[in-house]
Amino acid sequence: MSVTFAQGFSAAGVAAGISSVEGKKDLALVVNNGPLDAAAGVFTSNRFCAAPVQWSRKQVADGHVKAVILNSGGANACTGVAGYAQSRATAEKVAALVGTEPEDVAVCSTGLIGELLPLDNVLAGAETAYRALAATPEAGADASHAIMTTDTKPKTVELESSNGWRIGGMVKGSGMIAPQLATMLCVITTDAVVTAGQMQAALAVATEHSFNRIDVDGCMSTNDTVLLLASGASGVEPDKDEFNRLVRQACASLARQIIGDGEGASHDIRITVTGATSEDAALACGRAVAASNLLKCAISGNDPNWGRIVSSLGTVPPEVAPYDSEKVTVDVNGVRICENGGAGRDRSEVDMTPREVHIDIDLNAGDAEATVWTDDLTHEYVHINADYES
């Protein structure tokens, strides 16, 4: 059901002629039917952030969003004043359709950087999507398909609390994924009765432990947007801890699905660093290993090359992550192939046939830990990005 799983939301996904792929659904609309219109958001930190990011960041700041329009087929990034005018015009169109103000409409785009959108198609598509709005599972599924680019499948989540309020969500993301969010558009909906402040706090923590801990190719996008919308339609005010936990669970699920659909990937790699002096130290070590293209290529070839793991680990400055290299151990899929900074069991003992590869690094320097997910790099990744047209 995606974003329509929570009560109070309707959605649509239509083919508007924005994408270069003829007939592809490429425009989604999500409308919050209330009674609340609370909203929170997290956006890319890329200095070349796209026009829709600039627009939506301003509109979410007051904690109110009534509708979100999202398109694939074009990022509307690095398009200057004209691009921002397109985002404004899109918001004005949606606002007129749903009966609200443009400042209560968020705009999201994804696709090729550096080109303006076919605005007439976008505006006509908004009308088509508005007429197709529904609170059905099919409508939610259509919306999740419409935001896909190189994704091979839609990515959605549905969660229900102990006292009946719900969370639904959708995300797109497959490549250009780095630890600062990821290349993604994400809309999460809830029918809980919550304030925008509570939502922003929950979303900040949730994204830090999910979207900020995945890395397909080390490339940060210009368009990353994560929105959390609340309709209050359940009439239930949630337990704060349960609300925080389910928001975090929703983000973790969606982030994991991005890794599972990494462009051309044949392995999903979970890197867990334990025995660190702090969580930040563990995270820095995990990210250093996850960023290694040499390691990604080795895993693609089913080679658990621990030398590529420790060499990347060694790039983390000692003031960031203090540890003694001669006390570090590395296990791959349960086999300790690095013991006390040197060779352990023969790496031929590691079973590399599963889709998931688990790399467990123990720094033996403290009690903190962190986990990062990444993918391997395959020939298919090169082909996808060499031919990318959105």
Wavefront OBJ file of the C-alpha trace (Angstrom):
o trace
v 0.000 0.000 0.000
v 2.986 2.290 0.360
v 2.040 5.864 1.362
v -1.676 5.022 1.397
v -1.284 2.496 4.233
v -1.726 5.271 6.793
v -5.228 6.703 7.007
v -5.850 10.174 5.632
v -3.657 9.952 2.537
v -4.450 9.545 -1.124
v -1.949 9.054 -3.923
v -1.535 8.540 -7.649
v 1.186 7.687 -10.131
v 0.800 8.510 -13.816
v 2.703 8.681 -17.097
v 3.175 12.373 -17.869
v 5.747 12.184 -20.651
v 8.626 13.473 -18.510
v 10.828 10.360 -18.683
v 12.738 9.366 -21.794
v 11.214 5.911 -21.379
v 7.996 6.006 -23.362
v 4.873 5.160 -21.361
v 6.688 4.982 -18.006
v 4.867 6.266 -14.932
v 6.942 9.318 -14.050
v 4.826 11.608 -11.869
v 3.437 10.888 -8.409
v 1.132 12.916 -6.201
v 0.566 12.370 -2.480
v -2.124 14.368 -0.693
v -2.659 14.640 3.052
v -6.419 14.782 3.657
v -6.032 15.624 7.333
v -7.266 16.584 9.771
v -3.602 17.450 10.481
v -1.031 18.553 7.921
v 2.121 18.259 10.064
v 5.388 17.700 8.238
v 9.105 17.210 8.751
v 11.937 16.902 6.266
v 15.601 16.120 5.779
v 17.418 17.176 2.603
v 20.720 16.752 0.801
v 23.700 18.753 2.025
v 25.088 18.981 -1.524
v 25.976 22.598 -2.308
v 24.514 22.139 -5.792
v 21.135 21.199 -4.362
v 18.359 21.109 -6.932
v 15.588 23.679 -7.349
v 12.900 21.404 -5.841
v 15.110 20.897 -2.772
v 15.496 24.653 -2.393
v 11.728 25.082 -2.699
v 10.691 22.221 -0.427
v 13.207 23.002 2.297
v 11.607 26.437 2.687
v 8.054 25.112 2.714
v 8.678 22.323 5.225
v 10.342 24.728 7.649
v 7.010 25.833 9.136
v 5.979 22.215 9.819
v 3.053 22.116 7.378
v 2.703 20.275 4.050
v -0.595 19.403 2.412
v 0.661 17.704 -0.749
v 3.826 16.397 -2.402
v 4.387 16.128 -6.142
v 7.301 14.020 -7.308
v 8.682 13.310 -10.754
v 11.264 11.016 -12.250
v 12.793 11.703 -15.660
v 14.582 14.913 -14.711
v 16.319 16.312 -11.624
v 15.787 20.030 -12.308
v 19.212 20.536 -10.726
v 21.786 23.169 -11.744
v 19.045 24.964 -13.677
v 19.238 28.342 -11.948
v 16.400 30.818 -11.674
v 14.400 29.097 -14.403
v 14.521 25.790 -12.533
v 13.299 27.371 -9.321
v 10.484 29.025 -11.255
v 9.486 25.575 -12.511
v 9.284 24.249 -8.959
v 7.174 27.208 -7.919
v 4.862 26.824 -10.919
v 4.456 23.117 -10.126
v 3.568 23.880 -6.509
v 1.100 26.557 -7.607
v -0.609 24.074 -9.943
v -0.951 21.418 -7.249
v -2.143 23.971 -4.706
v -4.916 25.102 -7.041
v -5.974 21.498 -7.611
v -6.114 20.425 -3.959
v -7.324 23.747 -2.537
v -4.329 24.937 -0.540
v -1.478 27.438 -0.769
v 1.684 26.825 -2.852
v 3.690 27.135 0.369
v 1.987 23.956 1.599
v 3.146 21.904 -1.394
v 6.503 20.117 -1.515
v 8.141 19.387 -4.865
v 10.597 16.550 -5.534
v 12.446 15.602 -8.727
v 14.927 12.931 -9.742
v 16.779 12.129 -12.934
v 19.369 13.736 -15.168
v 21.119 16.846 -13.808
v 21.424 20.071 -15.769
v 18.233 20.171 -17.803
v 14.914 21.902 -17.238
v 11.794 19.780 -17.015
v 9.146 19.728 -19.770
v 6.954 21.949 -17.623
v 3.826 21.614 -19.736
v 3.992 17.848 -19.284
v 4.525 18.234 -15.549
v 1.528 20.521 -15.126
v -0.724 18.375 -17.312
v 0.488 15.312 -15.401
v -0.455 16.992 -12.126
v -4.029 17.325 -13.380
v -4.082 13.678 -14.475
v -2.670 12.566 -11.126
v -5.196 14.681 -9.224
v -8.062 12.999 -11.067
v -6.557 9.596 -10.273
v -6.060 10.214 -6.537
v -7.217 7.336 -4.357
v -6.530 5.880 -0.919
v -6.165 2.353 -2.301
v -3.220 -0.048 -2.304
v -3.116 0.236 -6.100
v -2.788 4.026 -5.953
v 0.060 3.757 -3.473
v 1.786 1.205 -5.696
v 1.400 3.465 -8.734
v 3.042 6.326 -6.845
v 5.978 4.139 -5.793
v 6.523 3.062 -9.425
v 6.364 6.635 -10.720
v 9.406 7.800 -8.728
v 11.705 5.005 -9.954
v 14.676 5.736 -12.233
v 17.316 2.981 -12.435
v 15.467 1.128 -9.665
v 14.416 -2.370 -10.692
v 11.570 -2.532 -8.191
v 9.490 -0.260 -5.960
v 10.549 0.098 -2.341
v 7.825 0.478 0.260
v 7.123 -0.065 3.949
v 4.016 -0.616 6.078
v 4.055 -0.683 9.885
v 1.290 -0.720 12.478
v 1.651 0.291 16.128
v 0.443 -1.526 19.209
v -2.655 0.701 19.402
v -3.553 0.921 15.734
v -1.915 3.992 14.213
v 0.088 3.327 11.076
v 3.159 4.297 9.085
v 3.483 3.839 5.332
v 6.257 4.903 3.013
v 7.998 4.742 -0.329
v 11.505 5.503 -1.537
v 13.433 5.462 -4.768
v 17.158 4.886 -4.877
v 19.551 2.524 -6.623
v 22.728 4.398 -7.567
v 24.507 7.648 -6.669
v 24.189 6.507 -3.060
v 26.510 7.943 -0.416
v 26.317 8.235 3.381
v 24.871 11.758 3.312
v 21.296 10.516 2.788
v 21.480 8.802 -0.633
v 20.130 9.502 -4.096
v 16.568 9.142 -3.126
v 13.146 10.610 -2.869
v 11.327 9.336 0.179
v 7.840 10.039 1.484
v 6.755 8.519 4.792
v 3.183 8.961 6.025
v 1.559 8.404 9.399
v -1.958 8.781 10.713
v -0.739 9.343 14.280
v -1.559 12.569 16.104
v 1.904 14.119 16.381
v 3.462 17.561 16.188
v 5.883 18.698 13.521
v 8.567 19.144 16.170
v 8.177 15.586 17.388
v 8.315 14.355 13.815
v 11.440 16.347 12.964
v 13.272 14.999 15.992
v 12.278 11.425 15.185
v 13.180 11.776 11.504
v 16.601 13.298 12.219
v 17.584 10.339 14.398
v 16.041 7.797 12.034
v 17.835 9.093 8.938
v 21.138 9.266 10.791
v 20.889 5.549 11.570
v 19.565 4.429 8.186
v 19.912 6.540 5.029
v 23.126 8.068 6.367
v 24.645 4.614 6.793
v 24.333 3.208 3.301
v 26.839 3.590 0.473
v 26.538 2.095 -3.011
v 29.085 4.173 -4.883
v 30.170 7.080 -2.674
v 28.361 9.710 -4.760
v 26.121 12.310 -3.096
v 23.029 13.477 -4.949
v 21.748 16.989 -5.554
v 18.100 16.011 -4.980
v 17.877 13.888 -1.814
v 14.639 14.489 0.049
v 13.033 12.629 2.950
v 9.595 13.826 4.029
v 7.497 12.649 6.966
v 3.832 13.668 6.869
v 1.162 13.217 9.561
v -2.594 13.291 8.955
v -3.765 12.551 12.501
v -6.602 10.530 10.937
v -6.271 7.674 13.427
v -7.121 10.010 16.300
v -4.410 8.289 18.346
v -1.631 10.173 20.085
v 1.262 7.688 20.096
v 3.667 6.787 22.821
v 6.732 8.885 22.036
v 9.202 6.016 22.288
v 7.091 3.774 20.077
v 6.677 6.538 17.517
v 10.429 7.143 17.394
v 11.079 3.416 17.120
v 8.652 2.862 14.246
v 9.903 5.882 12.294
v 13.412 4.546 12.705
v 12.241 1.070 11.680
v 10.548 2.463 8.574
v 13.663 4.331 7.501
v 15.867 1.307 8.189
v 13.633 -0.891 6.050
v 13.613 1.551 3.144
v 17.380 2.109 3.351
v 17.999 -1.633 3.355
v 15.802 -1.979 0.265
v 17.945 0.621 -1.521
v 21.033 -1.476 -0.843
v 19.181 -4.581 -2.031
v 18.556 -2.838 -5.368
v 21.964 -1.229 -5.838
v 22.736 -0.665 -9.497
v 23.996 -3.955 -10.908
v 24.909 -5.289 -7.468
v 25.336 -9.017 -6.866
v 26.106 -8.751 -3.128
v 24.753 -6.640 -0.256
v 27.547 -6.015 2.230
v 26.922 -5.397 5.920
v 29.943 -3.925 7.701
v 29.749 -3.963 11.494
v 32.539 -2.391 13.519
v 32.668 -3.279 17.216
v 35.166 -2.607 19.984
v 35.452 1.099 19.139
v 36.060 3.907 21.602
v 32.893 5.705 20.421
v 30.038 5.266 17.964
v 31.530 8.023 15.798
v 34.818 6.119 15.693
v 33.051 2.903 14.713
v 31.059 4.730 12.046
v 34.168 6.361 10.572
v 35.821 2.958 10.290
v 32.750 1.361 8.761
v 32.401 4.138 6.204
v 36.065 3.923 5.249
v 35.699 0.231 4.466
v 32.377 0.733 2.682
v 33.956 3.374 0.433
v 36.638 1.030 -0.904
v 36.061 0.337 -4.593
v 38.831 -2.257 -4.417
v 36.894 -4.154 -1.775
v 33.630 -3.811 -3.701
v 35.255 -5.272 -6.798
v 36.788 -8.104 -4.788
v 33.420 -9.015 -3.302
v 31.915 -8.917 -6.798
v 34.461 -11.575 -7.716
v 33.568 -13.603 -4.588
v 36.964 -12.843 -3.077
v 36.908 -12.004 0.680
v 40.164 -10.076 0.413
v 40.790 -8.999 3.996
v 43.832 -6.952 2.959
v 41.513 -4.514 1.234
v 39.463 -4.283 4.411
v 42.300 -3.470 6.776
v 44.025 -1.132 4.319
v 40.860 0.965 4.154
v 40.461 0.732 7.928
v 43.971 2.095 8.271
v 43.084 5.341 6.513
v 41.011 6.511 9.484
v 43.141 8.956 11.527
v 44.014 7.792 15.063
v 42.466 10.918 16.559
v 39.158 9.884 14.982
v 39.331 6.184 15.843
v 42.054 5.141 18.273
v 42.942 1.438 18.077
v 45.973 -0.845 17.930
v 46.242 -2.402 14.470
v 47.845 -5.504 15.982
v 44.679 -6.207 17.984
v 42.169 -5.926 15.137
v 40.223 -8.971 13.933
v 38.121 -9.365 10.792
v 35.485 -12.019 10.160
v 33.780 -12.484 6.785
v 30.616 -14.562 6.836
v 31.634 -15.990 10.185
v 35.206 -16.951 9.255
v 38.039 -15.123 11.042
v 40.378 -14.403 8.153
v 42.314 -11.647 9.963
v 43.610 -12.247 13.491
v 45.463 -9.572 15.471
v 46.186 -7.523 12.362
v 47.583 -10.467 10.399
v 46.461 -13.540 8.510
v 43.889 -15.771 10.168
v 42.058 -18.699 8.612
v 42.451 -19.178 4.873
v 40.007 -16.989 2.987
v 39.083 -19.947 0.775
v 37.034 -21.174 3.754
v 34.589 -18.262 3.380
v 31.306 -19.103 1.660
v 30.635 -16.195 -0.704
v 27.547 -17.649 -2.389
v 24.904 -15.806 -0.278
v 23.610 -12.451 -1.510
v 24.499 -10.937 1.884
v 28.137 -10.658 2.890
v 28.793 -9.917 6.555
v 32.066 -8.212 7.454
v 32.617 -8.011 11.211
v 35.528 -5.894 12.406
v 36.555 -5.823 16.065
v 38.920 -2.998 16.973
v 39.303 -4.303 20.535
v 39.613 -0.735 21.802
v 36.272 -0.047 23.498
v 32.579 -0.927 23.730
v 30.981 1.123 20.919
v 29.784 -0.179 17.563
v 28.126 0.868 14.304
v 26.866 -0.784 11.131
v 27.085 0.440 7.533
v 25.611 -1.225 4.440
v 27.073 -1.145 0.941
v 27.065 -3.114 -2.328
v 29.661 -4.643 -4.564
v 30.549 -3.030 -7.902
v 29.926 -5.080 -11.032
v 30.245 -4.694 -14.809
v 26.507 -3.975 -14.869
v 27.010 -0.868 -12.721
v 29.293 0.566 -15.404
v 26.826 -0.228 -18.181
v 23.884 1.348 -16.313
v 25.702 4.597 -15.643
v 27.394 4.809 -19.038
v 23.963 4.713 -20.683
v 22.003 6.753 -18.131
v 19.398 9.032 -19.688
v 16.781 9.059 -16.875
l 1 2 3 4 5 6 7 8 9 10 11 12 13 14 15 16 17 18 19 20 21 22 23 24 25 26 27 28 29 30 31 32 33 34 35 36 37 38 39 40 41 42 43 44 45 46 47 48 49 50 51 52 53 54 55 56 57 58 59 60 61 62 63 64 65 66 67 68 69 70 71 72 73 74 75 76 77 78 79 80 81 82 83 84 85 86 87 88 89 90 91 92 93 94 95 96 97 98 99 100 101 102 103 104 105 106 107 108 109 110 111 112 113 114 115 116 117 118 119 120 121 122 123 124 125 126 127 128 129 130 131 132 133 134 135 136 137 138 139 140 141 142 143 144 145 146 147 148 149 150 151 152 153 154 155 156 157 158 159 160 161 162 163 164 165 166 167 168 169 170 171 172 173 174 175 176 177 178 179 180 181 182 183 184 185 186 187 188 189 190 191 192 193 194 195 196 197 198 199 200 201 202 203 204 205 206 207 208 209 210 211 212 213 214 215 216 217 218 219 220 221 222 223 224 225 226 227 228 229 230 231 232 233 234 235 236 237 238 239 240 241 242 243 244 245 246 247 248 249 250 251 252 253 254 255 256 257 258 259 260 261 262 263 264 265 266 267 268 269 270 271 272 273 274 275 276 277 278 279 280 281 282 283 284 285 286 287 288 289 290 291 292 293 294 295 296 297 298 299 300 301 302 303 304 305 306 307 308 309 310 311 312 313 314 315 316 317 318 319 320 321 322 323 324 325 326 327 328 329 330 331 332 333 334 335 336 337 338 339 340 341 342 343 344 345 346 347 348 349 350 351 352 353 354 355 356 357 358 359 360 361 362 363 364 365 366 367 368 369 370 371 372 373 374 375 376 377 378 379 380 381 382 383 384 385 386 387 388 389 390
